[in-house]
Every structure is written in structure tokens, then in C-alpha cells.
Amino acid sequence: MAPSEIHSLSQTPITAHSFNADRSQVAVSLNSNDVQIFARQGQEWKPTDVLSEHDKLITSIDWAPNTNRIVTSSQDRNAYVWQQTQDPQTGATIWKPTLVLLRINRAATFVRWSPNEDKFAVASGARAIAICSFDPEGDWWVSRLLKKPIRSTVLSLDWHPNNVLLAAGSADMKARVLSAYIKDVDKRPAPTVWGEKLPFNTICGEYTSPTGGWVHAVGFSPSGDVLAFASHDSSITLVYPGQQALYTIKMTSLPLLTLTWTTENSIVAAGHDCQPLVFQGSESGWELSGSLDDPSSNKSAGGARSGFGGAAPVGRLQSAAFNTFRNADSRGLGSATSGAGSGESELFTVHQNTITSVRPYAGAPGNVAQVSTSGVDGKLVIWDTTAVTPATGLGGIAGRLAAMQLK
């Protein structure tokens, strides 16, 4: 099925993206130390602001829908909270950064606001997770560190709906559920399937990757009663702590890097296979049901597909020779060995490279109607979650590269 919108924001990779509440603006990291904010103008996205404070690559962005605050993390070991204020000199609205005291000595790798937006979690390469809350006396954000069982870089995080529990996936091949309860911030949480007494740094669950791969993505179901995590061994695992059940789906395609729940019984996940896959099931079992993309349909090289923002070059750049050199430079793709034309150097998927992030776009938690994906190819794509191409005959990316030469 065709996606509803396709936007080519850049020729450089999109490391992370996050929309504001009404989806009129999007913050993206274009593989740099700046955050670019784009605003929708008709059928296009136009750059409006640049958030410049980090010294190194920005690894993650999250835009709080209710408080309208942006939090960013970076390889410079810092995180900043950005809030719109009025410039006292010009009267213009600007984004003001506030430094977060993370107390880590390695790169910050991932960041997410809690559901109540009164704290956020920052993953790091320092074998720790910083749980940050605002200190009104010092007028800054302070952190407490979750460190106890973590033995390697934390790669992904997700908050439980109760604002206390936190899921973490790390390079020590473990997915964990930890308590991030802060006494002065959180109310006493109600009992859940993960436990009743939840002081800070309580380990509520620890699960190992099936064949020892890094855990790239974790996610709680809308109810918080199920945990999903994707590993570098091309598997996705579903954990039901209440029923003591665990289901693993092993795929023949490339590993997944990111996932999001759309309903209590449906997940959209994506990664190196360049297409968003749909998994469905329940406590009785899970399966790969299909893809939001249709890789069997032949896409014309450089042409715009349905939706907005086609990426076709114009004028003298509309040539097979230029496309060949551009693809070799930005995507690492060589010319086709058959010499049939530039169309053979394009993948049969909408995204032409790894998908780095998939996030809910439209709908309520538990009933997500659309999701957004961004990738190394510089595209931002909006997908309808109901338009699923069945898994029958759906192969991995390796089976679709017959006419391509990778170098």
C-alpha cells in the first residue's frame, strides 16, 4: 500500500524526529549537532528555527505535546530542555535552552519525556540512565541515576503509562523494566503486573535477547501490561508478565531498530530492512502480519509517489549520470551491473536506507491511526496503520536487490 505522505527533508540522514502536539511542526536532527525545526506550509515543510547548543551529534529528540518543551540528547554527554520564551530585546519568540545536570561521562544516546511530562529519562553509554526532574530552587534540571544491573550502553527507553516504570534496552543483550519513582515528583503508583512496591531502581523484570543480540528498541503496550523489545538478532519478543508468557518472532530479514505500539494487539517496527513491518497477536501468540510498504510494486527512480514532497531532481540534475554519483555518495549504492538504467539503483521500498525512528502520528494511545518514520535517506514518511500489505510473499531486503550492486 502507498503511504499517505512522503517528505524529503534532506539529503543527509535523519537521526531522530519528533512532532509537536498539532503536527504543524517537526524537530529533526540531520546527523549534526543542531536541531532543525520545520513548519508545515501547505504541502511542504519549511525550516523555521535552528536549536544550536550541543557540541556533537544529537542522538535523540522528544517534543512534549502538553508543555510544548523539547528535550535533546547528544554525544557531547549533555541534554537540554528547550522552551519558547520572548526575547526581552526584540520581543520575538525564541527557543531558550536549559542545561540538564546528567552526571554521566559517556554519550547520551536516547531521551524520552514521561507521560505526565514532569520528568524525562536519558539513556547513556555510561551504563546508566539519568532520571531528570526540575529543581525550582536552582532553576535547572537535576538527575538521579539508574545504574545497578546495567552492564553496557543503554540504546532505547520507553515509559510505562503510570509515569513510574521505565523499560530499557541495552547492548548487554538485556531488556529491563526498572522503577524510576521519585518521591517529590510522583504519587504512589497503583499495583501493576510488574509489581506493587516500586522504590527507585527496583528491577521489575529482566529479559535476555533470544540469541544474544543488542536490544535496539523497547516499548510498553498502551495498557502497560505487555513489553515488546527488538534485538540485533533479527527478532522481536513479547513479554506477558501476568501470564508468565514470552513469545519470540525470528525473522529472515535484517534487524529492527525501532518500534511503536498502535493498539494493544498490534506493533509497527522498522530498521535495516527499510520498511515498517506490522506484528499482530495476543497472549495466545504473535506473528508478522505484513508491511505498511509494498516492496513488490516497482517504484520509478527519483519519481514522486503518492502524497507530498516528491524528491525528483529538476533541470540538468535530471540525468542518469548524476543520479548514479549522487546515490554512490549519499547512499553507498553502486550502479547496476546490468546497465539497464538508473532505476535499478533504487530499492523497491519508499525508504531507500535504514529507518531510524518510527513514532505515533495520529490517533490516541491504543488506537493509533497513523505513524511517522524517518531514515538515513533523509525522508519523513507518514503511514496509515490500516493499509497493510499481507506478509505472504513478503521477503527481506536481500531478496529485493537482484539488480543492485552494494559496495
C-alpha positions, 0 to 999 in steps of 0.5 A, a space after each residue: 500500500 502507498 503511504 499517505 505522505 512522503 517528505 524529503 527533508 534532506 539529503 543527509 540522514 535523519 537521526 531522530 524526529 519528533 512532532 509537536 502536539 498539532 503536527 504543524 511542526 517537526 524537530 529533526 536532527 540531520 546527523 549534526 549537532 543542531 536541531 532543525 525545526 520545520 513548519 508545515 506550509 501547505 504541502 511542504 515543510 519549511 525550516 523555521 528555527 535552528 536549536 544550536 547548543 550541543 557540541 556533537 551529534 544529537 542522538 535523540 529528540 522528544 517534543 512534549 505535546 502538553 508543555 510544548 518543551 523539547 528535550 535533546 540528547 547528544 554525544 557531547 554527554 549533555 541534554 537540554 530542555 528547550 522552551 519558547 520564551 520572548 526575547 526581552 530585546 526584540 520581543 520575538 519568540 525564541 527557543 531558550 535552552 536549559 542545561 540538564 545536570 546528567 552526571 554521566 561521562 559517556 554519550 547520551 544516546 536516547 531521551 524520552 519525556 514521561 507521560 505526565 511530562 514532569 520528568 524525562 529519562 536519558 539513556 547513556 553509554 555510561 551504563 546508566 540512565 539519568 532520571 531528570 526532574 526540575 529543581 525550582 530552587 536552582 532553576 535547572 534540571 537535576 538527575 538521579 541515576 539508574 545504574 545497578 544491573 546495567 552492564 553496557 550502553 543503554 540504546 532505547 527507553 520507553 515509559 510505562 503509562 503510570 509515569 513510574 516504570 521505565 523499560 530499557 534496552 541495552 547492548 548487554 543483550 538485556 531488556 529491563 523494566 526498572 522503577 524510576 519513582 521519585 518521591 517529590 515528583 510522583 504519587 504512589 503508583 497503583 499495583 501493576 503486573 510488574 509489581 506493587 512496591 516500586 522504590 527507585 531502581 527496583 528491577 521489575 523484570 529482566 529479559 535476555 535477547 533470544 540469541 544474544 543480540 543488542 536490544 535496539 528498541 523497547 516499548 510498553 503496550 498502551 495498557 502497560 501490561 505487555 513489553 515488546 523489545 527488538 534485538 540485533 538478532 533479527 527478532 522481536 519478543 513479547 513479554 506477558 508478565 501476568 501470564 508468565 508468557 514470552 513469545 519470540 518472532 525470528 525473522 529472515 530479514 535484517 534487524 529492527 531498530 525501532 518500534 511503536 505500539 498502535 493498539 494493544 494487539 498490534 506493533 509497527 517496527 522498522 530498521 535495516 530492512 527499510 520498511 515498517 513491518 506490522 506484528 499482530 497477536 495476543 497472549 495466545 501468540 504473535 506473528 508478522 502480519 505484513 508491511 505498511 510498504 509494498 516492496 513488490 510494486 516497482 517504484 520509478 527512480 527519483 519519481 514522486 509517489 503518492 502524497 507530498 514532497 516528491 524528491 525528483 531532481 529538476 533541470 540538468 540534475 535530471 540525468 542518469 549520470 548524476 543520479 548514479 554519483 549522487 546515490 554512490 555518495 549519499 547512499 553507498 549504492 553502486 550502479 547496476 551491473 546490468 546497465 539497464 538504467 538508473 532505476 535499478 539503483 533504487 530499492 523497491 521500498 519508499 525508504 531507500 536506507 535504514 529507518 531510524 525512528 518510527 513514532 505515533 502520528 495520529 490517533 490516541 494511545 491504543 488506537 493509533 491511526 497513523 505513524 511517522 518514520 524517518 531514515 538515513 535517506 533523509 525522508 519523513 514518511 507518514 503511514 496509515 496503520 490500516 493499509 497493510 500489505 499481507 506478509 505472504 510473499 513478503 521477503 527481506 531486503 536481500 531478496 529485493 536487490 537482484 539488480 543492485 550492486 552494494 559496495 
